[in-house]
Amino acid sequence: MGNPKPLFLIEDFISEGVKFLGKGRDHLKFESCYGFKILAFGLGEHYDILKKRESFDIICELAEDSWQNQRSIMIRVVDIVL
């Protein structure tokens, strides 16, 4: 059993856009100026509120993104503070 992953709080996160990710309405992808892919798995229920908000706080962790044989660092949102 290893150590838990560290969590980070980003206060007043400003999203330049939010859209659904995947086939359903379960996951979100945020557009931002941070230069990282920012994904929120299982948090699609917040879409309507987030679309109207100028900023909000997110709790996140750094994760490795492996997609189509490309590896990069992404920000995985684990909770949204409204």
SEFIZA-3560 file (N, C-alpha, C; in Angstrom, 3 decimals):
REM SEFIZA-3560
<numar><xx>0.849</xx><yy>-1.181</yy><zz>0.000</zz><atom>N</atom></numar>
<numar><xx>0.000</xx><yy>0.000</yy><zz>0.000</zz><atom>CA</atom></numar>
<numar><xx>0.890</xx><yy>1.238</yy><zz>0.000</zz><atom>C</atom></numar>
<numar><xx>0.727</xx><yy>2.075</yy><zz>-0.999</zz><atom>N</atom></numar>
<numar><xx>1.559</xx><yy>3.269</yy><zz>-1.128</zz><atom>CA</atom></numar>
<numar><xx>0.908</xx><yy>4.483</yy><zz>-0.496</zz><atom>C</atom></numar>
<numar><xx>1.608</xx><yy>5.555</yy><zz>-0.592</zz><atom>N</atom></numar>
<numar><xx>1.095</xx><yy>6.824</yy><zz>-0.081</zz><atom>CA</atom></numar>
<numar><xx>-0.020</xx><yy>7.344</yy><zz>-0.983</zz><atom>C</atom></numar>
<numar><xx>-0.987</xx><yy>8.050</yy><zz>-0.419</zz><atom>N</atom></numar>
<numar><xx>-2.034</xx><yy>8.648</yy><zz>-1.263</zz><atom>CA</atom></numar>
<numar><xx>-1.445</xx><yy>9.743</yy><zz>-2.140</zz><atom>C</atom></numar>
<numar><xx>-2.069</xx><yy>9.945</yy><zz>-3.290</zz><atom>N</atom></numar>
<numar><xx>-1.630</xx><yy>11.015</yy><zz>-4.190</zz><atom>CA</atom></numar>
<numar><xx>-1.942</xx><yy>12.364</yy><zz>-3.555</zz><atom>C</atom></numar>
<numar><xx>-1.050</xx><yy>13.327</yy><zz>-3.724</zz><atom>N</atom></numar>
<numar><xx>-1.350</xx><yy>14.657</yy><zz>-3.181</zz><atom>CA</atom></numar>
<numar><xx>-2.474</xx><yy>15.327</yy><zz>-3.972</zz><atom>C</atom></numar>
<numar><xx>-3.297</xx><yy>16.065</yy><zz>-3.271</zz><atom>N</atom></numar>
<numar><xx>-4.368</xx><yy>16.833</yy><zz>-3.888</zz><atom>CA</atom></numar>
<numar><xx>-4.015</xx><yy>18.311</yy><zz>-3.819</zz><atom>C</atom></numar>
<numar><xx>-4.451</xx><yy>19.053</yy><zz>-4.820</zz><atom>N</atom></numar>
<numar><xx>-4.168</xx><yy>20.478</yy><zz>-4.916</zz><atom>CA</atom></numar>
<numar><xx>-5.478</xx><yy>21.242</yy><zz>-5.029</zz><atom>C</atom></numar>
<numar><xx>-5.516</xx><yy>22.405</yy><zz>-4.409</zz><atom>N</atom></numar>
<numar><xx>-6.663</xx><yy>23.297</yy><zz>-4.525</zz><atom>CA</atom></numar>
<numar><xx>-6.276</xx><yy>24.443</yy><zz>-5.448</zz><atom>C</atom></numar>
<numar><xx>-7.040</xx><yy>24.626</yy><zz>-6.505</zz><atom>N</atom></numar>
<numar><xx>-6.866</xx><yy>25.787</yy><zz>-7.380</zz><atom>CA</atom></numar>
<numar><xx>-8.064</xx><yy>26.685</yy><zz>-7.125</zz><atom>C</atom></numar>
<numar><xx>-7.803</xx><yy>27.802</yy><zz>-6.467</zz><atom>N</atom></numar>
<numar><xx>-8.878</xx><yy>28.740</yy><zz>-6.155</zz><atom>CA</atom></numar>
<numar><xx>-9.124</xx><yy>29.670</yy><zz>-7.338</zz><atom>C</atom></numar>
<numar><xx>-10.362</xx><yy>30.034</yy><zz>-7.513</zz><atom>N</atom></numar>
<numar><xx>-10.767</xx><yy>30.961</yy><zz>-8.585</zz><atom>CA</atom></numar>
<numar><xx>-10.282</xx><yy>30.493</yy><zz>-9.955</zz><atom>C</atom></numar>
<numar><xx>-10.434</xx><yy>29.204</yy><zz>-10.215</zz><atom>N</atom></numar>
<numar><xx>-10.103</xx><yy>28.654</yy><zz>-11.529</zz><atom>CA</atom></numar>
<numar><xx>-11.018</xx><yy>29.301</yy><zz>-12.560</zz><atom>C</atom></numar>
<numar><xx>-10.417</xx><yy>29.829</yy><zz>-13.612</zz><atom>N</atom></numar>
<numar><xx>-11.184</xx><yy>30.455</yy><zz>-14.684</zz><atom>CA</atom></numar>
<numar><xx>-11.124</xx><yy>29.545</yy><zz>-15.900</zz><atom>C</atom></numar>
<numar><xx>-12.254</xx><yy>29.006</yy><zz>-16.248</zz><atom>N</atom></numar>
<numar><xx>-12.350</xx><yy>28.128</yy><zz>-17.413</zz><atom>CA</atom></numar>
<numar><xx>-12.687</xx><yy>28.964</yy><zz>-18.642</zz><atom>C</atom></numar>
<numar><xx>-11.997</xx><yy>28.697</yy><zz>-19.719</zz><atom>N</atom></numar>
<numar><xx>-12.290</xx><yy>29.386</yy><zz>-20.979</zz><atom>CA</atom></numar>
<numar><xx>-13.342</xx><yy>28.629</yy><zz>-21.776</zz><atom>C</atom></numar>
<numar><xx>-13.840</xx><yy>27.561</yy><zz>-21.190</zz><atom>N</atom></numar>
<numar><xx>-14.887</xx><yy>26.759</yy><zz>-21.811</zz><atom>CA</atom></numar>
<numar><xx>-14.954</xx><yy>25.396</yy><zz>-21.162</zz><atom>C</atom></numar>
<numar><xx>-16.129</xx><yy>24.831</yy><zz>-21.158</zz><atom>N</atom></numar>
<numar><xx>-16.317</xx><yy>23.479</yy><zz>-20.618</zz><atom>CA</atom></numar>
<numar><xx>-17.214</xx><yy>22.721</yy><zz>-21.582</zz><atom>C</atom></numar>
<numar><xx>-16.882</xx><yy>21.451</yy><zz>-21.811</zz><atom>N</atom></numar>
<numar><xx>-17.713</xx><yy>20.632</yy><zz>-22.682</zz><atom>CA</atom></numar>
<numar><xx>-17.712</xx><yy>19.203</yy><zz>-22.162</zz><atom>C</atom></numar>
<numar><xx>-18.686</xx><yy>18.453</yy><zz>-22.634</zz><atom>N</atom></numar>
<numar><xx>-18.767</xx><yy>17.055</yy><zz>-22.245</zz><atom>CA</atom></numar>
<numar><xx>-17.684</xx><yy>16.259</yy><zz>-22.963</zz><atom>C</atom></numar>
<numar><xx>-17.201</xx><yy>15.246</yy><zz>-22.289</zz><atom>N</atom></numar>
<numar><xx>-16.156</xx><yy>14.383</yy><zz>-22.830</zz><atom>CA</atom></numar>
<numar><xx>-16.729</xx><yy>12.980</yy><zz>-22.961</zz><atom>C</atom></numar>
<numar><xx>-16.544</xx><yy>12.354</yy><zz>-24.103</zz><atom>N</atom></numar>
<numar><xx>-17.021</xx><yy>10.991</yy><zz>-24.301</zz><atom>CA</atom></numar>
<numar><xx>-18.450</xx><yy>10.949</yy><zz>-24.810</zz><atom>C</atom></numar>
<numar><xx>-18.995</xx><yy>9.745</yy><zz>-24.811</zz><atom>N</atom></numar>
<numar><xx>-20.328</xx><yy>9.529</yy><zz>-25.383</zz><atom>CA</atom></numar>
<numar><xx>-21.460</xx><yy>10.019</yy><zz>-24.494</zz><atom>C</atom></numar>
<numar><xx>-21.309</xx><yy>9.889</yy><zz>-23.195</zz><atom>N</atom></numar>
<numar><xx>-22.369</xx><yy>10.286</yy><zz>-22.273</zz><atom>CA</atom></numar>
<numar><xx>-22.179</xx><yy>11.706</yy><zz>-21.785</zz><atom>C</atom></numar>
<numar><xx>-22.869</xx><yy>12.023</yy><zz>-20.738</zz><atom>N</atom></numar>
<numar><xx>-22.772</xx><yy>13.350</yy><zz>-20.134</zz><atom>CA</atom></numar>
<numar><xx>-22.159</xx><yy>13.238</yy><zz>-18.738</zz><atom>C</atom></numar>
<numar><xx>-21.261</xx><yy>12.270</yy><zz>-18.580</zz><atom>N</atom></numar>
<numar><xx>-20.676</xx><yy>11.984</yy><zz>-17.264</zz><atom>CA</atom></numar>
<numar><xx>-19.378</xx><yy>12.730</yy><zz>-16.994</zz><atom>C</atom></numar>
<numar><xx>-18.617</xx><yy>13.042</yy><zz>-18.034</zz><atom>N</atom></numar>
<numar><xx>-17.276</xx><yy>13.589</yy><zz>-17.862</zz><atom>CA</atom></numar>
<numar><xx>-17.173</xx><yy>14.969</yy><zz>-18.521</zz><atom>C</atom></numar>
<numar><xx>-16.266</xx><yy>15.803</yy><zz>-17.971</zz><atom>N</atom></numar>
<numar><xx>-16.084</xx><yy>17.157</yy><zz>-18.489</zz><atom>CA</atom></numar>
<numar><xx>-14.641</xx><yy>17.398</yy><zz>-18.896</zz><atom>C</atom></numar>
<numar><xx>-14.481</xx><yy>18.264</yy><zz>-19.879</zz><atom>N</atom></numar>
<numar><xx>-13.162</xx><yy>18.736</yy><zz>-20.293</zz><atom>CA</atom></numar>
<numar><xx>-13.189</xx><yy>20.252</yy><zz>-20.239</zz><atom>C</atom></numar>
<numar><xx>-12.192</xx><yy>20.823</yy><zz>-19.578</zz><atom>N</atom></numar>
<numar><xx>-12.116</xx><yy>22.277</yy><zz>-19.443</zz><atom>CA</atom></numar>
<numar><xx>-11.067</xx><yy>22.836</yy><zz>-20.393</zz><atom>C</atom></numar>
<numar><xx>-11.375</xx><yy>23.961</yy><zz>-20.982</zz><atom>N</atom></numar>
<numar><xx>-10.416</xx><yy>24.717</yy><zz>-21.775</zz><atom>CA</atom></numar>
<numar><xx>-9.817</xx><yy>25.763</yy><zz>-20.846</zz><atom>C</atom></numar>
<numar><xx>-8.501</xx><yy>25.922</yy><zz>-20.893</zz><atom>N</atom></numar>
<numar><xx>-7.870</xx><yy>26.906</yy><zz>-20.016</zz><atom>CA</atom></numar>
<numar><xx>-6.542</xx><yy>27.357</yy><zz>-20.601</zz><atom>C</atom></numar>
<numar><xx>-5.982</xx><yy>28.355</yy><zz>-19.971</zz><atom>N</atom></numar>
<numar><xx>-4.691</xx><yy>28.887</yy><zz>-20.405</zz><atom>CA</atom></numar>
<numar><xx>-3.529</xx><yy>28.210</yy><zz>-19.684</zz><atom>C</atom></numar>
<numar><xx>-3.793</xx><yy>27.182</yy><zz>-18.884</zz><atom>N</atom></numar>
<numar><xx>-2.757</xx><yy>26.546</yy><zz>-18.084</zz><atom>CA</atom></numar>
<numar><xx>-1.810</xx><yy>25.664</yy><zz>-18.901</zz><atom>C</atom></numar>
<numar><xx>-2.196</xx><yy>25.259</yy><zz>-20.086</zz><atom>N</atom></numar>
<numar><xx>-1.327</xx><yy>24.444</yy><zz>-20.921</zz><atom>CA</atom></numar>
<numar><xx>-1.410</xx><yy>22.952</yy><zz>-20.645</zz><atom>C</atom></numar>
<numar><xx>-2.311</xx><yy>22.542</yy><zz>-19.762</zz><atom>N</atom></numar>
<numar><xx>-2.515</xx><yy>21.133</yy><zz>-19.462</zz><atom>CA</atom></numar>
<numar><xx>-3.921</xx><yy>20.726</yy><zz>-19.865</zz><atom>C</atom></numar>
<numar><xx>-4.082</xx><yy>19.454</yy><zz>-20.171</zz><atom>N</atom></numar>
<numar><xx>-5.419</xx><yy>18.915</yy><zz>-20.354</zz><atom>CA</atom></numar>
<numar><xx>-6.044</xx><yy>18.830</yy><zz>-18.962</zz><atom>C</atom></numar>
<numar><xx>-7.266</xx><yy>19.318</yy><zz>-18.814</zz><atom>N</atom></numar>
<numar><xx>-7.946</xx><yy>19.318</yy><zz>-17.526</zz><atom>CA</atom></numar>
<numar><xx>-9.262</xx><yy>18.563</yy><zz>-17.684</zz><atom>C</atom></numar>
<numar><xx>-9.350</xx><yy>17.390</yy><zz>-17.021</zz><atom>N</atom></numar>
<numar><xx>-10.507</xx><yy>16.522</yy><zz>-17.155</zz><atom>CA</atom></numar>
<numar><xx>-11.147</xx><yy>16.271</yy><zz>-15.799</zz><atom>C</atom></numar>
<numar><xx>-12.467</xx><yy>16.118</yy><zz>-15.815</zz><atom>N</atom></numar>
<numar><xx>-13.228</xx><yy>15.832</yy><zz>-14.593</zz><atom>CA</atom></numar>
<numar><xx>-14.109</xx><yy>14.620</yy><zz>-14.870</zz><atom>C</atom></numar>
<numar><xx>-13.643</xx><yy>13.454</yy><zz>-14.455</zz><atom>N</atom></numar>
<numar><xx>-14.391</xx><yy>12.223</yy><zz>-14.681</zz><atom>CA</atom></numar>
<numar><xx>-15.493</xx><yy>12.078</yy><zz>-13.636</zz><atom>C</atom></numar>
<numar><xx>-16.704</xx><yy>11.776</yy><zz>-14.103</zz><atom>N</atom></numar>
<numar><xx>-17.829</xx><yy>11.564</yy><zz>-13.208</zz><atom>CA</atom></numar>
<numar><xx>-18.430</xx><yy>12.832</yy><zz>-12.625</zz><atom>C</atom></numar>
<numar><xx>-18.068</xx><yy>13.995</yy><zz>-13.151</zz><atom>N</atom></numar>
<numar><xx>-18.583</xx><yy>15.260</yy><zz>-12.610</zz><atom>CA</atom></numar>
<numar><xx>-19.455</xx><yy>16.017</yy><zz>-13.618</zz><atom>C</atom></numar>
<numar><xx>-19.962</xx><yy>15.313</yy><zz>-14.620</zz><atom>N</atom></numar>
<numar><xx>-20.786</xx><yy>15.938</yy><zz>-15.647</zz><atom>CA</atom></numar>
<numar><xx>-22.058</xx><yy>16.576</yy><zz>-15.130</zz><atom>C</atom></numar>
<numar><xx>-22.504</xx><yy>16.152</yy><zz>-13.953</zz><atom>N</atom></numar>
<numar><xx>-23.732</xx><yy>16.709</yy><zz>-13.372</zz><atom>CA</atom></numar>
<numar><xx>-23.612</xx><yy>18.201</yy><zz>-13.080</zz><atom>C</atom></numar>
<numar><xx>-22.393</xx><yy>18.724</yy><zz>-13.009</zz><atom>N</atom></numar>
<numar><xx>-22.170</xx><yy>20.139</yy><zz>-12.693</zz><atom>CA</atom></numar>
<numar><xx>-22.107</xx><yy>21.043</yy><zz>-13.931</zz><atom>C</atom></numar>
<numar><xx>-22.256</xx><yy>20.465</yy><zz>-15.096</zz><atom>N</atom></numar>
<numar><xx>-22.073</xx><yy>21.206</yy><zz>-16.350</zz><atom>CA</atom></numar>
<numar><xx>-22.905</xx><yy>22.498</yy><zz>-16.412</zz><atom>C</atom></numar>
<numar><xx>-24.202</xx><yy>22.411</yy><zz>-16.157</zz><atom>N</atom></numar>
<numar><xx>-25.077</xx><yy>23.580</yy><zz>-16.304</zz><atom>CA</atom></numar>
<numar><xx>-24.667</xx><yy>24.725</yy><zz>-15.380</zz><atom>C</atom></numar>
<numar><xx>-24.248</xx><yy>24.405</yy><zz>-14.173</zz><atom>N</atom></numar>
<numar><xx>-23.812</xx><yy>25.440</yy><zz>-13.227</zz><atom>CA</atom></numar>
<numar><xx>-22.478</xx><yy>26.034</yy><zz>-13.674</zz><atom>C</atom></numar>
<numar><xx>-21.537</xx><yy>25.176</yy><zz>-14.067</zz><atom>N</atom></numar>
<numar><xx>-20.193</xx><yy>25.639</yy><zz>-14.446</zz><atom>CA</atom></numar>
<numar><xx>-20.225</xx><yy>26.511</yy><zz>-15.691</zz><atom>C</atom></numar>
<numar><xx>-21.119</xx><yy>26.208</yy><zz>-16.600</zz><atom>N</atom></numar>
<numar><xx>-21.234</xx><yy>26.966</yy><zz>-17.842</zz><atom>CA</atom></numar>
<numar><xx>-21.568</xx><yy>28.437</yy><zz>-17.559</zz><atom>C</atom></numar>
<numar><xx>-22.248</xx><yy>28.693</yy><zz>-16.448</zz><atom>N</atom></numar>
<numar><xx>-22.681</xx><yy>30.051</yy><zz>-16.098</zz><atom>CA</atom></numar>
<numar><xx>-21.703</xx><yy>30.773</yy><zz>-15.181</zz><atom>C</atom></numar>
<numar><xx>-20.773</xx><yy>30.047</yy><zz>-14.582</zz><atom>N</atom></numar>
<numar><xx>-19.864</xx><yy>30.638</yy><zz>-13.591</zz><atom>CA</atom></numar>
<numar><xx>-18.624</xx><yy>31.215</yy><zz>-14.263</zz><atom>C</atom></numar>
<numar><xx>-18.187</xx><yy>32.349</yy><zz>-13.771</zz><atom>N</atom></numar>
<numar><xx>-16.962</xx><yy>32.958</yy><zz>-14.274</zz><atom>CA</atom></numar>
<numar><xx>-15.731</xx><yy>32.260</yy><zz>-13.698</zz><atom>C</atom></numar>
<numar><xx>-15.806</xx><yy>31.869</yy><zz>-12.426</zz><atom>N</atom></numar>
<numar><xx>-14.707</xx><yy>31.138</yy><zz>-11.791</zz><atom>CA</atom></numar>
<numar><xx>-15.269</xx><yy>30.252</yy><zz>-10.686</zz><atom>C</atom></numar>
<numar><xx>-14.471</xx><yy>29.276</yy><zz>-10.299</zz><atom>N</atom></numar>
<numar><xx>-14.839</xx><yy>28.353</yy><zz>-9.230</zz><atom>CA</atom></numar>
<numar><xx>-13.563</xx><yy>27.674</yy><zz>-8.754</zz><atom>C</atom></numar>
<numar><xx>-13.643</xx><yy>27.017</yy><zz>-7.616</zz><atom>N</atom></numar>
<numar><xx>-12.489</xx><yy>26.318</yy><zz>-7.056</zz><atom>CA</atom></numar>
<numar><xx>-12.536</xx><yy>24.853</yy><zz>-7.476</zz><atom>C</atom></numar>
<numar><xx>-11.365</xx><yy>24.289</yy><zz>-7.753</zz><atom>N</atom></numar>
<numar><xx>-11.301</xx><yy>22.865</yy><zz>-8.065</zz><atom>CA</atom></numar>
<numar><xx>-10.260</xx><yy>22.194</yy><zz>-7.166</zz><atom>C</atom></numar>
<numar><xx>-10.543</xx><yy>20.965</yy><zz>-6.818</zz><atom>N</atom></numar>
<numar><xx>-9.593</xx><yy>20.111</yy><zz>-6.113</zz><atom>CA</atom></numar>
<numar><xx>-9.136</xx><yy>19.092</yy><zz>-7.142</zz><atom>C</atom></numar>
<numar><xx>-7.821</xx><yy>18.967</yy><zz>-7.298</zz><atom>N</atom></numar>
<numar><xx>-7.312</xx><yy>18.154</yy><zz>-8.399</zz><atom>CA</atom></numar>
<numar><xx>-6.030</xx><yy>17.427</yy><zz>-8.025</zz><atom>C</atom></numar>
<numar><xx>-5.626</xx><yy>16.556</yy><zz>-8.926</zz><atom>N</atom></numar>
<numar><xx>-4.362</xx><yy>15.839</yy><zz>-8.794</zz><atom>CA</atom></numar>
<numar><xx>-3.695</xx><yy>15.799</yy><zz>-10.164</zz><atom>C</atom></numar>
<numar><xx>-2.398</xx><yy>15.629</yy><zz>-10.161</zz><atom>N</atom></numar>
<numar><xx>-1.679</xx><yy>15.446</yy><zz>-11.415</zz><atom>CA</atom></numar>
<numar><xx>-1.744</xx><yy>13.973</yy><zz>-11.779</zz><atom>C</atom></numar>
<numar><xx>-1.902</xx><yy>13.702</yy><zz>-13.056</zz><atom>N</atom></numar>
<numar><xx>-2.007</xx><yy>12.320</yy><zz>-13.517</zz><atom>CA</atom></numar>
<numar><xx>-1.328</xx><yy>12.193</yy><zz>-14.875</zz><atom>C</atom></numar>
<numar><xx>-0.975</xx><yy>10.976</yy><zz>-15.208</zz><atom>N</atom></numar>
<numar><xx>-0.408</xx><yy>10.709</yy><zz>-16.528</zz><atom>CA</atom></numar>
<numar><xx>-1.545</xx><yy>10.412</yy><zz>-17.491</zz><atom>C</atom></numar>
<numar><xx>-1.526</xx><yy>11.054</yy><zz>-18.626</zz><atom>N</atom></numar>
<numar><xx>-2.510</xx><yy>10.833</yy><zz>-19.673</zz><atom>CA</atom></numar>
<numar><xx>-1.850</xx><yy>10.009</yy><zz>-20.758</zz><atom>C</atom></numar>
<numar><xx>-2.443</xx><yy>8.895</yy><zz>-21.072</zz><atom>N</atom></numar>
<numar><xx>-1.929</xx><yy>8.038</yy><zz>-22.134</zz><atom>CA</atom></numar>
<numar><xx>-3.054</xx><yy>7.819</yy><zz>-23.135</zz><atom>C</atom></numar>
<numar><xx>-2.932</xx><yy>8.460</yy><zz>-24.281</zz><atom>N</atom></numar>
<numar><xx>-3.991</xx><yy>8.412</yy><zz>-25.290</zz><atom>CA</atom></numar>
<numar><xx>-3.353</xx><yy>8.275</yy><zz>-26.659</zz><atom>C</atom></numar>
<numar><xx>-3.715</xx><yy>7.242</yy><zz>-27.388</zz><atom>N</atom></numar>
<numar><xx>-3.215</xx><yy>6.971</yy><zz>-28.737</zz><atom>CA</atom></numar>
<numar><xx>-1.685</xx><yy>6.988</yy><zz>-28.767</zz><atom>C</atom></numar>
<numar><xx>-1.074</xx><yy>6.256</yy><zz>-27.847</zz><atom>N</atom></numar>
<numar><xx>0.383</xx><yy>6.113</yy><zz>-27.731</zz><atom>CA</atom></numar>
<numar><xx>1.108</xx><yy>7.420</yy><zz>-27.443</zz><atom>C</atom></numar>
<numar><xx>0.398</xx><yy>8.429</yy><zz>-26.958</zz><atom>N</atom></numar>
<numar><xx>0.989</xx><yy>9.698</yy><zz>-26.547</zz><atom>CA</atom></numar>
<numar><xx>0.861</xx><yy>9.796</yy><zz>-25.033</zz><atom>C</atom></numar>
<numar><xx>1.949</xx><yy>10.144</yy><zz>-24.365</zz><atom>N</atom></numar>
<numar><xx>1.919</xx><yy>10.293</yy><zz>-22.915</zz><atom>CA</atom></numar>
<numar><xx>2.193</xx><yy>11.749</yy><zz>-22.544</zz><atom>C</atom></numar>
<numar><xx>1.394</xx><yy>12.260</yy><zz>-21.600</zz><atom>N</atom></numar>
<numar><xx>1.566</xx><yy>13.639</yy><zz>-21.146</zz><atom>CA</atom></numar>
<numar><xx>1.018</xx><yy>13.756</yy><zz>-19.718</zz><atom>C</atom></numar>
<numar><xx>1.247</xx><yy>14.901</yy><zz>-19.123</zz><atom>N</atom></numar>
<numar><xx>0.717</xx><yy>15.184</yy><zz>-17.799</zz><atom>CA</atom></numar>
<numar><xx>-0.616</xx><yy>15.911</yy><zz>-17.954</zz><atom>C</atom></numar>
<numar><xx>-1.586</xx><yy>15.516</yy><zz>-17.154</zz><atom>N</atom></numar>
<numar><xx>-2.881</xx><yy>16.189</yy><zz>-17.165</zz><atom>CA</atom></numar>
<numar><xx>-3.284</xx><yy>16.518</yy><zz>-15.737</zz><atom>C</atom></numar>
<numar><xx>-4.253</xx><yy>17.400</yy><zz>-15.616</zz><atom>N</atom></numar>
<numar><xx>-4.855</xx><yy>17.711</yy><zz>-14.328</zz><atom>CA</atom></numar>
<numar><xx>-6.188</xx><yy>16.979</yy><zz>-14.274</zz><atom>C</atom></numar>
<numar><xx>-6.340</xx><yy>16.119</yy><zz>-13.266</zz><atom>N</atom></numar>
<numar><xx>-7.589</xx><yy>15.384</yy><zz>-13.069</zz><atom>CA</atom></numar>
<numar><xx>-8.337</xx><yy>16.028</yy><zz>-11.910</zz><atom>C</atom></numar>
<numar><xx>-9.492</xx><yy>16.592</yy><zz>-12.215</zz><atom>N</atom></numar>
<numar><xx>-10.332</xx><yy>17.228</yy><zz>-11.205</zz><atom>CA</atom></numar>
<numar><xx>-11.047</xx><yy>16.133</yy><zz>-10.427</zz><atom>C</atom></numar>
<numar><xx>-10.901</xx><yy>16.157</yy><zz>-9.105</zz><atom>N</atom></numar>
<numar><xx>-11.574</xx><yy>15.163</yy><zz>-8.274</zz><atom>CA</atom></numar>
<numar><xx>-12.800</xx><yy>15.745</yy><zz>-7.569</zz><atom>C</atom></numar>
<numar><xx>-12.874</xx><yy>17.069</yy><zz>-7.464</zz><atom>N</atom></numar>
<numar><xx>-14.057</xx><yy>17.702</yy><zz>-6.896</zz><atom>CA</atom></numar>
<numar><xx>-14.107</xx><yy>19.160</yy><zz>-7.325</zz><atom>C</atom></numar>
<numar><xx>-15.301</xx><yy>19.697</yy><zz>-7.324</zz><atom>N</atom></numar>
<numar><xx>-15.527</xx><yy>21.097</yy><zz>-7.689</zz><atom>CA</atom></numar>
<numar><xx>-16.241</xx><yy>21.777</yy><zz>-6.532</zz><atom>C</atom></numar>
<numar><xx>-15.714</xx><yy>22.926</yy><zz>-6.120</zz><atom>N</atom></numar>
<numar><xx>-16.296</xx><yy>23.674</yy><zz>-5.010</zz><atom>CA</atom></numar>
<numar><xx>-17.137</xx><yy>24.797</yy><zz>-5.605</zz><atom>C</atom></numar>
<numar><xx>-18.440</xx><yy>24.699</yy><zz>-5.410</zz><atom>N</atom></numar>
<numar><xx>-19.360</xx><yy>25.689</yy><zz>-5.985</zz><atom>CA</atom></numar>
<numar><xx>-19.839</xx><yy>26.661</yy><zz>-4.927</zz><atom>C</atom></numar>
//
